[in-house]
Amino acid sequence: MKRTLTSLLLLAALLFGYAEALACTAAVVAAKASKEGGTILWKNRESNLYRTSVRYFTSEKYAYTGVVRTDKIEAGVLCGVNEVGFGIINTASRNLPANKELVGTGKRTPFMRDALINCATVDEFEEFVKGYKRGYKFTTNIGVGDANGAAAFFEIWGDGYRRYDVDKSEKGYDIRSSFSFAGNMKKLSSSKRRYDAMMELTEGKKSFSAHDFFDYAQTYYVAGKGDDLKNDDKLWNHRYETVPHRSTVGSFSVVCGKHPRILVSMGYPAACPAIPVWVEAKEQIPECLSGTASHELGHRFIKAAYIREGTYKSKGKKKGRYYLNKPLVRAALKVKTKLPFPEQMPKNIKKFNRKADKAFDKHERKIDALIVRLSAK
């Protein structure tokens, strides 16, 4: 009995690790290439754990606003920004080195939470990385920015890291999916295809807004091919070629600087509108984000938007093969709900949030009607 219980706990740990290590896509945009008055950090989150919300936290050092798992609010953040303008996002990385002799945590969410509590600058974050005890399963790409205009990607593994200063680069932005350039570049698989798609979409662009990245989260662009939503060919989820896919559960654009804030699409971006949140607002967060409404809408939409047709083998195991319900997604993208995302928080934040919740409610009714009308029979 004891051995069986141990085996179940190990299996649960493995499943949790898998659920939090799916195919995220991220970007860091330096202030010089940003239309938002500060660095933009973008994360398109992929996970089997879709129940998330936005919360404000105080701490012994810096207060912060972050996206958290609703069932484990105190366990850490999935992304966030603190009151002094230091922000953080991440993706998992599957090709970084693993020294199995290391003993330490492999969890990224408490790491990011502790960084928000303790760091004000990118340089302070580097010192934080040096002093943080990490286990061999800790492999991640971390994007950070601060109010001074510094912006960087850190590729971090158990006993090492590599820093890429985005603010000093010629383009002023950088992209990551679930691989790292410091790792084994022969182990990229579908990660490279999503990276290539984002690089093609952003090629030649001189500046970005937070809403631009929400648009990318709604774009079914395939590298070397174009927008796959514009034809009637089947777009198979198991190829993971596009930024949004069946495991997409949110798109978050964090803005670092003097007026730290986040543009949040909580759930599947084609179905869930982007809602603004300011750190200065503290606990004043729209109910659709602090509660369950938005992520539940996204979950309902995913079940209708991906149609199972057969199976495929991956590493010797059979998995469900799904294709995109393009008529439903096309119709959902025509439901336009765009809220303003000003640099400074509105003076009457309660009124702004009420309008945001009303706009969400109206949007939700339209999407639910489409789900009923266009779900596969």
N, C-alpha and C positions, 0 to 999 in steps of 0.2 A: 504493500500500500504506500509506504513511504517513497519507494523508488518510482511508483507510478505518479505520485504527486509531484515529485521533483521533475519528472519528464514533462508533465503538463505545464509546470511553471517555466521550464526552459522553452517549450514550444510557444507559450504565450509571449515570452520575451522576444523570441525570434519574429513572431508575427507583428508585435508592436514595432520592432525595428524596421521590418519591411514596410509597414503602413506609413511610417514617417520618412521613408527613404525612397519614395517614388520619384517620378521624373520631373522635378521642378525646373523652371527656367527663371533666370534673374538678370538684372542689369544694374549697373552703377553709372549715373550720369553726373559728371562734375558740374559745379555751379556755372562755369563758363559756357556750357552747352545746355543749360536748363532755362526754361521760361518761368520757373516757379520761385526765383529769388534764392535758390539754394540747391544743394545736391539732391538728386532723386535716386532713391533705391527702390527697385521694382522686384517683386516676387510673384510668380504665377505658381501657386501651391498645388502640389499633387499628393493625395493621401487617401487611404481607406477610412481615415478618421475625419469625418466632415463636420462634426458638431463643434463649432468654434464661435467665439464672440469677441468683441472689443471691450477692453476694460482699462480703467485708470488705476494706478497703484502709487502709493507713497512708499518711501523707504528711508533708511537712515542717512542717505546721501542725496540721490536725485529721484524725483517723481518721474513717472513715465506712463505712456499709453501704449498698449500692445495688443496683438491678436493672440488669444489663448485658446486652449482646449476647454470647452465649457464644463466637461466632467472632471478636469484637473486644473482648475484655474491657477493654483499656486505653484504648479509644476514647472512653469517657465513660459517663455513667449516664442511665438513662431515668427514674429517680426515686431518692430516697434521703434519708438523714438522718445527720448527723454526731454525734460523741461529746459535743458541747456542746448538742445539742438543736435545731440549725438543720436544717430539712427543706425539700425542694424537689420539685415535680412540674410538669408542663407539658402543654399541648395545642398543636398547630399552629394557626395562624390564617390564614385565606384572604382576609381582607378588609382587612388593614392596608396602609398606603401603602408603595410601593416606589420608592426613589430609586436609579435604575440607575447613577448616577455614583459610588456608594459602592463602596469596595474593602475587603473583609474577609470573615470567615467567615459562612456561612449555617447552620452546624451547631449544633444545640442541645445534643447530648449532652456534648461537651467543655465547653461553657459551664456546664452544670449541675454537672458534676464539679468544675470549678474553683471554682464558688460554694461547694460543700460543703467544699472544702479551705480556703478563705480566709474564709468568713463565719461569724459567731456570732450575728448579729442581722439583723432585717429592714432596719434602717437601714444596716447595713454592706452588705447586699445592694444597696440602692439606689445606694450609692457604687460598688460593683462594676459595676453596670449602666452607670453614667455613664462609667466608664473602659474598658469593653470595646469593642474595635473590631469592629463588625458590618457585614456586607455587606447588600446590598439584599434578598437572599433570606432574611434572618433575620427571621422573623415568628412570634411565639409568645405564648401566654398562660402566665405562670409563677405558680404558687402557692407561697408561702413562709410559714414560721412559725418562731418561736424559743422558747427556754426562758423568756423574760420575758413571754410571752403575746401578743406582736405577731403579727399574721396579715394577709396581704395578697395580692391578685392584682396582677401587673404585666403590662400589655399592652405588648409590646416589639417595635419594628421597627428597621430599619437605623439611622436617625438620630433616634429618639425613643422615648418610653415614657410610659405613664400608670399611676399607682399608685392602687389602691383598697384602703383600710384596712378589712378585714373585721371586725377586733376593735372598731372604732368604729361599726360599723353597728348598726342597731336589731335586725335579725334575728339577727346573729351568724354568718351563713354566706353564701356566694355560690357561684354555679355558672358554669361555662363549658363550651362545646363548641368546635367549630373555627371560631369567629368572635370578634371583639373589638368592644366598644362604641366604642372609639376609631377604628374603621375605617369603611369604607363599608357602612352598614346596609342597602343595597339588594342586597348580595351575600351572602346568608345560606343560601339553598337548604335542604338537609336539616338543617344545623346548628341552625337555629332550632327545628325540630320536636323534636330531642332535648333541647335546652335547655328548651323548653316542657314536655316530659314530666317532666323532673327537677323543674322548678318546681312542677308539679302534685303530684308525689309527696311533695315536702318541705313543701308549703304548711301553715302552722300548727304545724309541728313545732318544739318548743322546745329539744330536745337530741338529740344523735346519738352512736352508738357506732361503732367501726370495723366491726363486723359489720353495722350498718345499711347501710353502703355496699357491702359484699359482696352484701347482699340486693338493692340497686338494680341491681347488675351482673347479677343473675339475673332481672330483672323485664322482661317484654315488654310494657311499658306504652306506649300511644300517646296523645299529648296529645289531650284532648277526647273520647277513646273508651274508655279503660280498658285492662285487661289483655287483650291480644290472644291470649294463650295459652289463654284460657278458652273460646274458640270454635273451630270447625273451618274458619273462613275461611283462605285462604292468606295468610300473612304474608311479603311479598316483601322480600328483603334489599336490593334496589337502591333502595328508598325511604328506607332509613336512618332510620326513624322511632323505633326503640327503641334504648336504650343498648347492649345486646348485639347484635351482628350478625356476619356471616361473617368479618370481619377482626378480631374481638376476640381478643386473645392474652394478656390478663392484667388483673387488678384489684388495685390496691395502695392500702392505707390506711396512710399514714405518720403516726405520732404524734410530735409535737415536744414538747420539755420536758425534765424532769429524768431521765426514763427513756425515751429515744428508742427507737422500735421500729417495725416494719412488719408489717402483716397482709397476707400475700401469697397470692393465687390465681394461680399461674403457669400460664396457659393459658386455655381457654374456661371462664368461671366456672360455668356449669351443670354442667360435668363435673369441674372441678378444685377441691378443697377449699381453704379459706383456712388458711394455716400461719403461725404467729408467728415473728418473728425479732427479736432484741434487738441493738443495737449493742454493748452491754456483753459479749455472748457472743463477740465477735470472730469467729474462724474457725469457731466451733461453730454450724454452720448445718445444718438437716436435709438429708439427701442428696437428697431429692426436689426440693429447690429449688436446691441447689448443683450438682446434676447435670442430667440430661436427662429424668427420668421424668415430671415434671408437665407440662412444655410439650409433650412427645411425646403424652401422653394427650389434651391439649387439641386437638392437631392431628388425631389420629385421630377425635376426636368431631366436629370441624367438618366433616370430609369426609363423615360420615354424617348430620349434622344439617341440612345445606343441600343441597337437591335441585335440580339444574339442569333448567330447563324453558324452552328457547328463549333468545332474545337481546333486548336493547334497545339503542337508540342513545343515546350520550352524547357531545356535542360532535362529532358526525359519525362516531363510531367504534362498532362493534358490541361489546357486552360480554355476558357470560353473565348470564342472569337466574335467580336462585335463590329458592326458597321454603323455609320452615322445616319440618323434620320434627317436627311438634308432638308426636306420640305418644312419640318418643324423648326429646325435651326434658322433657316432663312426667314421664316415668319417671325420668330422671336427677335431676331436682329432688327426687324422693322419697328419693333416697339421701342421707341426712343424716349428715354427718361434721363436727361442730363442735368445734373445739379451744378450750380456754380461752385468753384473751388478757390475762393479768394485767398491771397497771402495772409491777410489778417483775419482773425476770427470775427464774425458778425457781432455787433454790439449786443443784439438781443439773440443770444444763442438758443434760448429755449424756443423762441418763435421759429428760428431757422430749423431746429430739429423737428418741430411739429410739422413744418412744411415737408421736410425730408421724409418723415414717416407717412404722411398722406400721399406723397408722390410714390413711395414704395408700395403702399396698399393698392393704389390704382394700377401700378405696373404688375403687381402680383396677380390681380384679377385677370388681366389681359393674358398673361403667360399661362395661367391655369386653364383659361378657356382654350388656348391653342393646344395645350397638352391633351385636353379632352377631344378636340376636333382632329388633331393630326397624329395622334399616337397610332402605331402600327396595330392592325387588327389581328 
